[in-house]
Amino acid sequence: MSKPIVTGLMAYGMSGRIFHAPFLTTNPGFTFKAVVERHEKSRQKIPGCDEL
């Protein structure tokens, strides 16, 4: 099997929280590494991710 794709999200709004992050954290084909969010007050901690 090939190496997982290292992935990050460019925002963590409703779609990121409900659809994208759960998919990336449960799919063995991806390593969910980071979230980038432009508003500091909107930043959320996700287990196993770096906050940029």
PDB file of N, CA, C and O in Angstrom:
ATOM      1  N   MET A   1       0.844  -1.183   0.000  1.00  0.00           N
ATOM      2  CA  MET A   1       0.000   0.000   0.000  1.00  0.00           C
ATOM      3  C   MET A   1       0.884   1.239   0.000  1.00  0.00           C
ATOM      4  O   MET A   1       1.954   1.230   0.608  1.00  0.00           O
ATOM      5  N   SER A   2       0.460   2.297  -0.666  1.00  0.00           N
ATOM      6  CA  SER A   2       1.243   3.519  -0.739  1.00  0.00           C
ATOM      7  C   SER A   2       1.113   4.339   0.541  1.00  0.00           C
ATOM      8  O   SER A   2       0.248   4.082   1.379  1.00  0.00           O
ATOM      9  N   LYS A   3       1.984   5.322   0.672  1.00  0.00           N
ATOM     10  CA  LYS A   3       1.969   6.202   1.846  1.00  0.00           C
ATOM     11  C   LYS A   3       0.712   7.066   1.822  1.00  0.00           C
ATOM     12  O   LYS A   3       0.213   7.405   0.749  1.00  0.00           O
ATOM     13  N   PRO A   4       0.194   7.427   3.010  1.00  0.00           N
ATOM     14  CA  PRO A   4      -0.973   8.316   3.055  1.00  0.00           C
ATOM     15  C   PRO A   4      -0.618   9.720   2.546  1.00  0.00           C
ATOM     16  O   PRO A   4       0.533  10.149   2.628  1.00  0.00           O
ATOM     17  N   ILE A   5      -1.600  10.407   2.034  1.00  0.00           N
ATOM     18  CA  ILE A   5      -1.438  11.779   1.558  1.00  0.00           C
ATOM     19  C   ILE A   5      -1.525  12.710   2.760  1.00  0.00           C
ATOM     20  O   ILE A   5      -2.518  12.695   3.487  1.00  0.00           O
ATOM     21  N   VAL A   6      -0.492  13.517   2.972  1.00  0.00           N
ATOM     22  CA  VAL A   6      -0.492  14.490   4.066  1.00  0.00           C
ATOM     23  C   VAL A   6      -1.381  15.650   3.647  1.00  0.00           C
ATOM     24  O   VAL A   6      -1.171  16.257   2.597  1.00  0.00           O
ATOM     25  N   THR A   7      -2.379  15.955   4.478  1.00  0.00           N
ATOM     26  CA  THR A   7      -3.434  16.881   4.097  1.00  0.00           C
ATOM     27  C   THR A   7      -3.680  17.921   5.178  1.00  0.00           C
ATOM     28  O   THR A   7      -3.456  17.666   6.362  1.00  0.00           O
ATOM     29  N   GLY A   8      -4.143  19.097   4.762  1.00  0.00           N
ATOM     30  CA  GLY A   8      -4.549  20.146   5.686  1.00  0.00           C
ATOM     31  C   GLY A   8      -5.791  20.833   5.155  1.00  0.00           C
ATOM     32  O   GLY A   8      -6.141  20.691   3.983  1.00  0.00           O
ATOM     33  N   LEU A   9      -6.448  21.569   6.016  1.00  0.00           N
ATOM     34  CA  LEU A   9      -7.625  22.342   5.620  1.00  0.00           C
ATOM     35  C   LEU A   9      -7.292  23.823   5.639  1.00  0.00           C
ATOM     36  O   LEU A   9      -6.585  24.298   6.529  1.00  0.00           O
ATOM     37  N   MET A  10      -7.801  24.548   4.657  1.00  0.00           N
ATOM     38  CA  MET A  10      -7.553  25.983   4.570  1.00  0.00           C
ATOM     39  C   MET A  10      -8.561  26.783   5.388  1.00  0.00           C
ATOM     40  O   MET A  10      -8.401  27.996   5.530  1.00  0.00           O
ATOM     41  N   ALA A  11      -9.567  26.157   5.915  1.00  0.00           N
ATOM     42  CA  ALA A  11     -10.535  26.822   6.783  1.00  0.00           C
ATOM     43  C   ALA A  11     -11.222  25.742   7.610  1.00  0.00           C
ATOM     44  O   ALA A  11     -11.218  24.568   7.240  1.00  0.00           O
ATOM     45  N   TYR A  12     -11.803  26.142   8.716  1.00  0.00           N
ATOM     46  CA  TYR A  12     -12.444  25.172   9.593  1.00  0.00           C
ATOM     47  C   TYR A  12     -13.827  25.667   9.993  1.00  0.00           C
ATOM     48  O   TYR A  12     -14.164  25.743  11.175  1.00  0.00           O
ATOM     49  N   GLY A  13     -14.612  26.000   8.982  1.00  0.00           N
ATOM     50  CA  GLY A  13     -15.990  26.412   9.213  1.00  0.00           C
ATOM     51  C   GLY A  13     -16.881  25.187   9.323  1.00  0.00           C
ATOM     52  O   GLY A  13     -16.413  24.101   9.664  1.00  0.00           O
ATOM     53  N   MET A  14     -18.154  25.359   9.037  1.00  0.00           N
ATOM     54  CA  MET A  14     -19.108  24.268   9.172  1.00  0.00           C
ATOM     55  C   MET A  14     -18.729  23.060   8.311  1.00  0.00           C
ATOM     56  O   MET A  14     -18.762  21.928   8.795  1.00  0.00           O
ATOM     57  N   SER A  15     -18.376  23.280   7.056  1.00  0.00           N
ATOM     58  CA  SER A  15     -18.018  22.158   6.180  1.00  0.00           C
ATOM     59  C   SER A  15     -16.768  21.444   6.667  1.00  0.00           C
ATOM     60  O   SER A  15     -16.696  20.216   6.622  1.00  0.00           O
ATOM     61  N   GLY A  16     -15.787  22.203   7.129  1.00  0.00           N
ATOM     62  CA  GLY A  16     -14.570  21.596   7.650  1.00  0.00           C
ATOM     63  C   GLY A  16     -14.819  20.750   8.876  1.00  0.00           C
ATOM     64  O   GLY A  16     -14.291  19.644   8.993  1.00  0.00           O
ATOM     65  N   ARG A  17     -15.627  21.270   9.798  1.00  0.00           N
ATOM     66  CA  ARG A  17     -15.939  20.549  11.046  1.00  0.00           C
ATOM     67  C   ARG A  17     -16.801  19.320  10.815  1.00  0.00           C
ATOM     68  O   ARG A  17     -16.553  18.266  11.401  1.00  0.00           O
ATOM     69  N   ILE A  18     -17.817  19.451   9.961  1.00  0.00           N
ATOM     70  CA  ILE A  18     -18.818  18.389   9.816  1.00  0.00           C
ATOM     71  C   ILE A  18     -18.446  17.352   8.751  1.00  0.00           C
ATOM     72  O   ILE A  18     -18.706  16.162   8.929  1.00  0.00           O
ATOM     73  N   PHE A  19     -17.843  17.795   7.657  1.00  0.00           N
ATOM     74  CA  PHE A  19     -17.578  16.877   6.552  1.00  0.00           C
ATOM     75  C   PHE A  19     -16.096  16.537   6.362  1.00  0.00           C
ATOM     76  O   PHE A  19     -15.709  15.369   6.406  1.00  0.00           O
ATOM     77  N   HIS A  20     -15.274  17.567   6.152  1.00  0.00           N
ATOM     78  CA  HIS A  20     -13.901  17.341   5.718  1.00  0.00           C
ATOM     79  C   HIS A  20     -13.004  16.759   6.811  1.00  0.00           C
ATOM     80  O   HIS A  20     -12.331  15.755   6.577  1.00  0.00           O
ATOM     81  N   ALA A  21     -12.980  17.362   7.986  1.00  0.00           N
ATOM     82  CA  ALA A  21     -12.097  16.869   9.061  1.00  0.00           C
ATOM     83  C   ALA A  21     -12.443  15.440   9.483  1.00  0.00           C
ATOM     84  O   ALA A  21     -11.535  14.620   9.618  1.00  0.00           O
ATOM     85  N   PRO A  22     -13.714  15.111   9.696  1.00  0.00           N
ATOM     86  CA  PRO A  22     -14.016  13.719  10.061  1.00  0.00           C
ATOM     87  C   PRO A  22     -13.601  12.715   8.980  1.00  0.00           C
ATOM     88  O   PRO A  22     -13.122  11.627   9.301  1.00  0.00           O
ATOM     89  N   PHE A  23     -13.777  13.063   7.728  1.00  0.00           N
ATOM     90  CA  PHE A  23     -13.352  12.177   6.636  1.00  0.00           C
ATOM     91  C   PHE A  23     -11.836  11.987   6.657  1.00  0.00           C
ATOM     92  O   PHE A  23     -11.346  10.863   6.544  1.00  0.00           O
ATOM     93  N   LEU A  24     -11.102  13.083   6.801  1.00  0.00           N
ATOM     94  CA  LEU A  24      -9.641  13.006   6.767  1.00  0.00           C
ATOM     95  C   LEU A  24      -9.065  12.273   7.976  1.00  0.00           C
ATOM     96  O   LEU A  24      -8.028  11.620   7.861  1.00  0.00           O
ATOM     97  N   THR A  25      -9.714  12.370   9.124  1.00  0.00           N
ATOM     98  CA  THR A  25      -9.192  11.701  10.316  1.00  0.00           C
ATOM     99  C   THR A  25      -9.518  10.213  10.346  1.00  0.00           C
ATOM    100  O   THR A  25      -8.836   9.454  11.033  1.00  0.00           O
ATOM    101  N   THR A  26     -10.537   9.780   9.624  1.00  0.00           N
ATOM    102  CA  THR A  26     -10.920   8.372   9.658  1.00  0.00           C
ATOM    103  C   THR A  26     -10.467   7.577   8.432  1.00  0.00           C
ATOM    104  O   THR A  26     -10.456   6.346   8.474  1.00  0.00           O
ATOM    105  N   ASN A  27     -10.099   8.244   7.354  1.00  0.00           N
ATOM    106  CA  ASN A  27      -9.683   7.561   6.134  1.00  0.00           C
ATOM    107  C   ASN A  27      -8.186   7.258   6.201  1.00  0.00           C
ATOM    108  O   ASN A  27      -7.384   8.184   6.329  1.00  0.00           O
ATOM    109  N   PRO A  28      -7.791   5.990   6.116  1.00  0.00           N
ATOM    110  CA  PRO A  28      -6.371   5.641   6.230  1.00  0.00           C
ATOM    111  C   PRO A  28      -5.512   6.131   5.056  1.00  0.00           C
ATOM    112  O   PRO A  28      -4.285   6.054   5.122  1.00  0.00           O
ATOM    113  N   GLY A  29      -6.123   6.621   4.012  1.00  0.00           N
ATOM    114  CA  GLY A  29      -5.379   7.130   2.864  1.00  0.00           C
ATOM    115  C   GLY A  29      -4.867   8.549   3.055  1.00  0.00           C
ATOM    116  O   GLY A  29      -4.162   9.080   2.197  1.00  0.00           O
ATOM    117  N   PHE A  30      -5.227   9.179   4.203  1.00  0.00           N
ATOM    118  CA  PHE A  30      -4.830  10.562   4.473  1.00  0.00           C
ATOM    119  C   PHE A  30      -4.229  10.680   5.864  1.00  0.00           C
ATOM    120  O   PHE A  30      -4.622   9.961   6.783  1.00  0.00           O
ATOM    121  N   THR A  31      -3.274  11.590   6.013  1.00  0.00           N
ATOM    122  CA  THR A  31      -2.780  12.015   7.320  1.00  0.00           C
ATOM    123  C   THR A  31      -3.184  13.473   7.461  1.00  0.00           C
ATOM    124  O   THR A  31      -2.678  14.338   6.745  1.00  0.00           O
ATOM    125  N   PHE A  32      -4.095  13.741   8.385  1.00  0.00           N
ATOM    126  CA  PHE A  32      -4.613  15.095   8.599  1.00  0.00           C
ATOM    127  C   PHE A  32      -3.628  15.831   9.492  1.00  0.00           C
ATOM    128  O   PHE A  32      -3.502  15.509  10.674  1.00  0.00           O
ATOM    129  N   LYS A  33      -2.924  16.820   8.938  1.00  0.00           N
ATOM    130  CA  LYS A  33      -1.793  17.436   9.617  1.00  0.00           C
ATOM    131  C   LYS A  33      -2.067  18.822  10.177  1.00  0.00           C
ATOM    132  O   LYS A  33      -1.589  19.136  11.267  1.00  0.00           O
ATOM    133  N   ALA A  34      -2.825  19.671   9.468  1.00  0.00           N
ATOM    134  CA  ALA A  34      -2.931  21.066   9.904  1.00  0.00           C
ATOM    135  C   ALA A  34      -4.224  21.719   9.442  1.00  0.00           C
ATOM    136  O   ALA A  34      -4.872  21.285   8.490  1.00  0.00           O
ATOM    137  N   VAL A  35      -4.571  22.792  10.167  1.00  0.00           N
ATOM    138  CA  VAL A  35      -5.693  23.654   9.800  1.00  0.00           C
ATOM    139  C   VAL A  35      -5.166  25.081   9.781  1.00  0.00           C
ATOM    140  O   VAL A  35      -4.481  25.509  10.709  1.00  0.00           O
ATOM    141  N   VAL A  36      -5.485  25.810   8.730  1.00  0.00           N
ATOM    142  CA  VAL A  36      -5.124  27.220   8.641  1.00  0.00           C
ATOM    143  C   VAL A  36      -6.424  28.006   8.669  1.00  0.00           C
ATOM    144  O   VAL A  36      -7.326  27.745   7.873  1.00  0.00           O
ATOM    145  N   GLU A  37      -6.523  28.960   9.576  1.00  0.00           N
ATOM    146  CA  GLU A  37      -7.738  29.767   9.716  1.00  0.00           C
ATOM    147  C   GLU A  37      -7.323  31.224   9.851  1.00  0.00           C
ATOM    148  O   GLU A  37      -6.431  31.543  10.636  1.00  0.00           O
ATOM    149  N   ARG A  38      -7.955  32.107   9.099  1.00  0.00           N
ATOM    150  CA  ARG A  38      -7.525  33.507   9.108  1.00  0.00           C
ATOM    151  C   ARG A  38      -7.964  34.274  10.352  1.00  0.00           C
ATOM    152  O   ARG A  38      -7.288  35.224  10.748  1.00  0.00           O
ATOM    153  N   HIS A  39      -9.060  33.894  10.971  1.00  0.00           N
ATOM    154  CA  HIS A  39      -9.528  34.582  12.170  1.00  0.00           C
ATOM    155  C   HIS A  39      -9.065  33.819  13.401  1.00  0.00           C
ATOM    156  O   HIS A  39      -9.440  32.665  13.608  1.00  0.00           O
ATOM    157  N   GLU A  40      -8.255  34.468  14.207  1.00  0.00           N
ATOM    158  CA  GLU A  40      -7.700  33.798  15.376  1.00  0.00           C
ATOM    159  C   GLU A  40      -8.800  33.296  16.316  1.00  0.00           C
ATOM    160  O   GLU A  40      -8.675  32.214  16.889  1.00  0.00           O
ATOM    161  N   LYS A  41      -9.871  34.068  16.477  1.00  0.00           N
ATOM    162  CA  LYS A  41     -10.948  33.639  17.379  1.00  0.00           C
ATOM    163  C   LYS A  41     -11.710  32.422  16.866  1.00  0.00           C
ATOM    164  O   LYS A  41     -12.398  31.753  17.637  1.00  0.00           O
ATOM    165  N   SER A  42     -11.594  32.126  15.564  1.00  0.00           N
ATOM    166  CA  SER A  42     -12.290  30.987  14.978  1.00  0.00           C
ATOM    167  C   SER A  42     -11.494  29.693  15.051  1.00  0.00           C
ATOM    168  O   SER A  42     -12.031  28.621  14.771  1.00  0.00           O
ATOM    169  N   ARG A  43     -10.234  29.778  15.420  1.00  0.00           N
ATOM    170  CA  ARG A  43      -9.375  28.591  15.396  1.00  0.00           C
ATOM    171  C   ARG A  43      -9.858  27.540  16.387  1.00  0.00           C
ATOM    172  O   ARG A  43     -10.231  27.845  17.520  1.00  0.00           O
ATOM    173  N   GLN A  44      -9.840  26.318  15.932  1.00  0.00           N
ATOM    174  CA  GLN A  44     -10.275  25.180  16.739  1.00  0.00           C
ATOM    175  C   GLN A  44      -9.124  24.195  16.851  1.00  0.00           C
ATOM    176  O   GLN A  44      -8.365  24.020  15.897  1.00  0.00           O
ATOM    177  N   LYS A  45      -8.986  23.560  17.987  1.00  0.00           N
ATOM    178  CA  LYS A  45      -7.978  22.518  18.142  1.00  0.00           C
ATOM    179  C   LYS A  45      -8.559  21.197  17.660  1.00  0.00           C
ATOM    180  O   LYS A  45      -9.677  20.830  18.022  1.00  0.00           O
ATOM    181  N   ILE A  46      -7.800  20.496  16.852  1.00  0.00           N
ATOM    182  CA  ILE A  46      -8.186  19.187  16.358  1.00  0.00           C
ATOM    183  C   ILE A  46      -7.104  18.222  16.797  1.00  0.00           C
ATOM    184  O   ILE A  46      -5.927  18.476  16.537  1.00  0.00           O
ATOM    185  N   PRO A  47      -7.455  17.124  17.453  1.00  0.00           N
ATOM    186  CA  PRO A  47      -6.440  16.170  17.883  1.00  0.00           C
ATOM    187  C   PRO A  47      -5.549  15.718  16.730  1.00  0.00           C
ATOM    188  O   PRO A  47      -6.040  15.327  15.671  1.00  0.00           O
ATOM    189  N   GLY A  48      -4.243  15.773  16.944  1.00  0.00           N
ATOM    190  CA  GLY A  48      -3.288  15.310  15.934  1.00  0.00           C
ATOM    191  C   GLY A  48      -2.932  16.324  14.872  1.00  0.00           C
ATOM    192  O   GLY A  48      -2.191  16.000  13.944  1.00  0.00           O
ATOM    193  N   CYS A  49      -3.439  17.554  14.980  1.00  0.00           N
ATOM    194  CA  CYS A  49      -3.157  18.574  13.969  1.00  0.00           C
ATOM    195  C   CYS A  49      -2.358  19.710  14.549  1.00  0.00           C
ATOM    196  O   CYS A  49      -2.440  20.004  15.742  1.00  0.00           O
ATOM    197  N   ASP A  50      -1.577  20.354  13.685  1.00  0.00           N
ATOM    198  CA  ASP A  50      -0.869  21.559  14.050  1.00  0.00           C
ATOM    199  C   ASP A  50      -1.744  22.739  13.677  1.00  0.00           C
ATOM    200  O   ASP A  50      -2.405  22.711  12.638  1.00  0.00           O
ATOM    201  N   GLU A  51      -1.763  23.772  14.500  1.00  0.00           N
ATOM    202  CA  GLU A  51      -2.533  24.975  14.175  1.00  0.00           C
ATOM    203  C   GLU A  51      -1.581  25.998  13.613  1.00  0.00           C
ATOM    204  O   GLU A  51      -0.637  26.395  14.297  1.00  0.00           O
ATOM    205  N   LEU A  52      -1.797  26.442  12.382  1.00  0.00           N
ATOM    206  CA  LEU A  52      -0.901  27.389  11.721  1.00  0.00           C
ATOM    207  C   LEU A  52      -1.507  28.773  11.698  1.00  0.00           C
ATOM    208  O   LEU A  52      -0.894  29.707  11.180  1.00  0.00           O
TER     209      LEU A  52
END
